[in-house]
Every structure is written in structure tokens, then in C-alpha cells.
Amino acid sequence: MNAIIKKLTKKVVAVALASTLVLVGFSFNYVDAAGTRPGFDPKKVGGSMVFATFSDATRLIPYTTSDSVSNDLQSLMFDSLVDTDPKTLEPIPSVATRWEVSKDGLQYTFYMRKDVKFHDGKPLTAHDVVFSQQIYMNPESINPYRSNFEDVAKVEALDDYTVRFTLKKKNVLWMYGSPPHAAILAKHQFPKGVEDFNNNTKIHRNPIGSGPFKFKEWKTAERIVLEANKDYWKGRPYLDQIIMRVLPDSNVEVLNLLKGTIDFLEVIQPKSVTQVTKDKDLKVLKYNVARFDFIGWNTQNPKFKDKAVRQALAYGLNRQAIIDKIMLKNATLAVSNFMPDSPFHNPGLKPLPYDVKKANQILDQAGWKLNKDGIREKNGVKLEFELAYNNGNKIRESVAAAAQQDWKKLGVKATPRSYDFSIMLERADKGELDAWVLAVSLGPDPDQSNLYATKDIPTAQNDFNGFNSNRISDPRLDELLDKFTQEPDAKKRIAMYQEVERIAADNQYYLFTYHPAQFTAFNKKLIGPNPTPYSWQYNIIDWYWQK
């Protein structure tokens, strides 16, 4: 499994945005039978599914992590009030059977199922929802997405199975954001509240959720085992167990898939596709993912604070060669966080060409001169820095090496260095890294302000729990992003975000590299995997082994 940051935003926004307006002043109803789902076949029950990752999880309590490994496992163990339809990306009922929105758009009232139980048998109620939301909003919590909850003024239990959110200001995209989709914690597991949420390792490694799978064991840097919740309110999953194995790198993952010691790989590198496809017992799926890969940099670092440096490095990186030689043409050049087919994508933006001459001219004009060692220097500061990537990710290792060679032609010294993924993210959040190779995997929420907003910069004041590790602080972006969530006109929202993209591209706040196509591989007898751009596991309760 590729280690990526999983996050916020969008795809079919035109549909999503229009429907937000329809919801105001109306209610959404949905009822199904407890403990059943259409077409359930008891003959399909049984067996374990083993998948692999080259990064271990960090914690198993939701909203204490930002890495994909931890977040994927959490999503299998916890429920939320609202889910997302994998096809339309619209909000659909989950623990909440229906909801109502006040005419002024400031209050959302959710009516909950009464048959949902936590894995320890205790009932899930509105009081657990209120507790969870208050933890996530708590300024002392370690929640890296805390700003996603800042629009909520108050959350209250009207009774045991009715919960109401009151917003500080109207947000036409709120139903697509974090609060209604947030995992519901078991209040009784956190007797010390936010202190347990932040620091209780025993809880982090022994979560109690209400989802389709429940925690069984965790052997650090070796495996995590989940087992089926046989009392799940939607009906038990077909699989008895899901086992996550930690392997050294992506090459070892593929070898284990070919040997049959693992059953499923979310991501295989393009160079391994031919080898895996030749195995008659394996199936490979290629699909587009809602994700962008990039080189990030600390824009408050004196070197990267200089816009000319960021622009020169963008001109000086041969991104098409990266796509051709490393991704084997299985990617599209990126100019922003949005895919080219997105309504939000700014069609006026074009990828900067690979132009070494232009890059050198920019650096010369900005006063970065070559010293006797062949490295550019300005005011006694050498243009040299560390370029981080996460252990085991061979593609990012290759990208870092390619950048090193390309930038050497500019008189820029970049030194690639690998880190454990969680350590790399922590150091980026604390502003301790110079630059890094990374990816962000996006969800269906159209609001991507976390990428650019000043309020999302990780600082000591917010316990380094913001998502804007690039430390972008641009008043023009802050103003546009604030207006974006309040604007009822979908066309105006699109125009606002296209202006955000233009400003970001002009300043090269991110060096966007590509939008990848992804290859997933698995045992042919494992029936059910059907990844979407946003999730590989949305239907995992219906996966089963062909008998």
C-alpha cells in the first residue's frame, strides 16, 4: 500500500454543489432493516484477506493521524452519521437515518438508528456523537484536521438518538465536510476526555468502534489483525478477518503477492504491472485516483520564501521525464490539486515547460550566483537543501533522485533522504524539513482550503495540527477560500477556486508533478474489489472468497 496523506475534496462538484442548495429547509429520509443488507448470502462467509503496506499504522483512533495506513484501518472499525455514495458522491444515511436542515442553513438535525452497538456491546447514542465532535473541536486535541470542525458553534443531544449541530455561519458545503462524516467514538472508552484522546497509548492501540470490523491484535512493524463484527447493524462482513502485514518496500510487496502470501495490494508500481499480469492467479485493475503528487517545500524557509527559487525549481524539473520513465506514462501532468476533468480545474493553466535556461535566468536575476563550488549562493546562504521521501516508496525515491540530477544543472544541491512516514509527516508539520516528495489523496468534499489557508499552518499554538505543512500564508487565498464556502452560486464558487489555482500556480506554492493512474492487484478468487477514485475499500463488507 502506498503511503499517502488522505484528505478532503472533490470530483463531481457540479452535482454535489447543486444538491446542497436543495437540502436547505428540507429533510432527508432513509430506513432499512436492522442487521440485513440486500442479497446477503451466508454461503459466502469465511476466510481471511491479507494485504500489505510498507508503513505501519501510527494510531487507530480517528482524527489522531493523517497517514493513509492508519486512516484506512480506522474507517473499517468506525461508523459515522453520514456516508458518501461511491457513484454520485452525495451524502447518504449511515448511523443517521435522516436529517433536517433549517431554512437559514445554520442548524442540522440528525435522527439516528437505535440498533447500533459498539464492539463491546454498549449502545451508540447521540451522547457519543456529541462527545466525539467536542473532542475533535477541542483546541487542545491532536486532531490534524481540527479546522474542518471550526464552523460548528454548538453540538447537542436533543435526546438519546437525536443530535443537532448549530453553525457559526452558513456553509453550503457543510454536508460534504468532516463533521457529519466523522467517526463516532465510544465516550466510555475515554474517561479522561481529550487527555486520553491525545496520549493514551492503550486506547490508541485498542480501539472500540462500531464498524464492520473490530480490532483483534497489533504487533508493531509486523501486522495488524481485524476480525468481523458479527453483530454489525448492516449485517456481518463476509470475510472473517482482515490482516495487514508490514513489509520493507513495494518490491517485497509484489514478491509476496506473487508467492501468494498476501492477497491484495492497493498499489503496485507501473514497472511491476507486466510481471503481475502474467500470473494467471492474479487480477490487475487500472483506474484514475483523486490524488495529486507533488514536491512540497517550507515556504517560510528563507530559501523557499523566495518566489524566484520556487519558480526556477519548477522550470528546472523535467516532470514529463518522470511520467515517462518512472511512471511509465501512467500519469497526467499536474498544474493544480484538481484533476483536468474537474469542473474546478482552471483550463487557463498550463504546466510550466522544462526549461533549464529559463530556470537559470530566474535565479541569476534573483541574485543567486554560482560560487566556486558550483552551488548558487545569495547573501552567504547556499541553495542546498534536503529532499525527503518516505521509506519503502521506490517511486518517490526515484522522483527525489531525478530532481537531484535536474536541479544540479541549475547549481542547486538537493540531497535525498528517506524517513519513516510518520516521522517525515511530523517533521514537515513542525517546519523541520526543507522539501519533500509526497501525495495527497482527495475525498468528495469540494472545500480544499486546508491546502492553502493560513489558519491551517501547523504551529506550536495549535500543537502542530494543521494540514498546511507548506506554510502558505497569502491573504488573497484566505479571502477567496473563506468566501467559497458561503457562496450559494455554484458558478461563482468555481470561478473563485479557479482564481485560487491561478494564484497558487503563479507563486508555485506547490510543485505539482502528476495525477497518477493507479494499479491495484489481487488474487482472482477474491471477489468484490472495485476501487473508485476516492476509495478502495468502500464495499469491503461484500468481499468474499470464491468457493
Helices and strands as residue ranges (DSSP letters): E 5-6, H 13-23, E 27-28, G 42-44, E 48-53, H 68-77, E 82-84, E 91-93, E 96-101, E 107-112, H 126-137, G 146-149, E 152-159, E 162-167, G 174-176, H 178-181, G 187-189, H 194-199, H 201-204, E 213-219, E 223-228, E 241-246, H 250-259, E 264-265, H 270-277, E 282-288, E 291-297, H 307-315, H 319-321, I 322-326, E 331-333, H 356-365, E 369-370, E 376-378, E 381-382, E 384-390, H 394-408, E 413-419, H 421-429, E 435-441, G 449-451, G 454-456, H 475-484, H 490-507, E 511-523, E 526-527, G 540-542, E 544-545
